[in-house]
């Protein structure tokens, strides 16, 4: 798979959400978008309650207020719905960062620090969704899984790489930037996936400790 490297700070980042993987019986993009959102909202509720494997298409249709016939106008399978959840996860993540006004921060180290702070809070607020995405990705078919990995590489790892490139111009970052960006992205899902090991520790102290650990590891503080 060929990967194109690009600067992906929020100001110039265009998130990539391939939409042509899901069949729809209508070419009305606005209608399809609305219906996919309706399906997504219903599916997320039932997925988080029952898990992907135990959820049926009939469960999803009921949860989103559609008949089975209506549902199949906009998706082909449960796998399509799981792919929609992954796209949703990326959009929620991106919108959260946009609201943090990172582009108003001129100092790259301060911008990186604030981005880490915002995403750590995002992980706490969206814990169940993150856990679901990571635990149920194994059910994606190969076509969807490949695209999901590429979205993560471009949208998430690419975002952190862009910030680290900015920091590196002012203060050298330890190690290879691609490796560091991937490691930062991985460490930021520590709390949703492994936070139960720290359940007796104050959450604010844990957030501060993890942020400090990352910044020291990068050599920027």
Buried (B, 14 or more C-beta within 10 A) or exposed (E): EEEEEEBBBBEEBEBBBEEEBBEBEEEEEEEBEEBBEBBBEBBBBBBBEEEBEEBEBEBBBBBBEBEEEBBBBBBEBBBBBBBBBBBBBBEBBBEBBEEBEBEEBEEBBEBBBBBBBBBBBBBBEBBEBBBBBEEBBEBBEEEBBEBBBBBBBBBBBBBBBBBBBBBBEEEEBEEEBBEBBBBBBEBBBBBBBEBEEBEEEEBEEBBEEBBEEBBEBBEBE
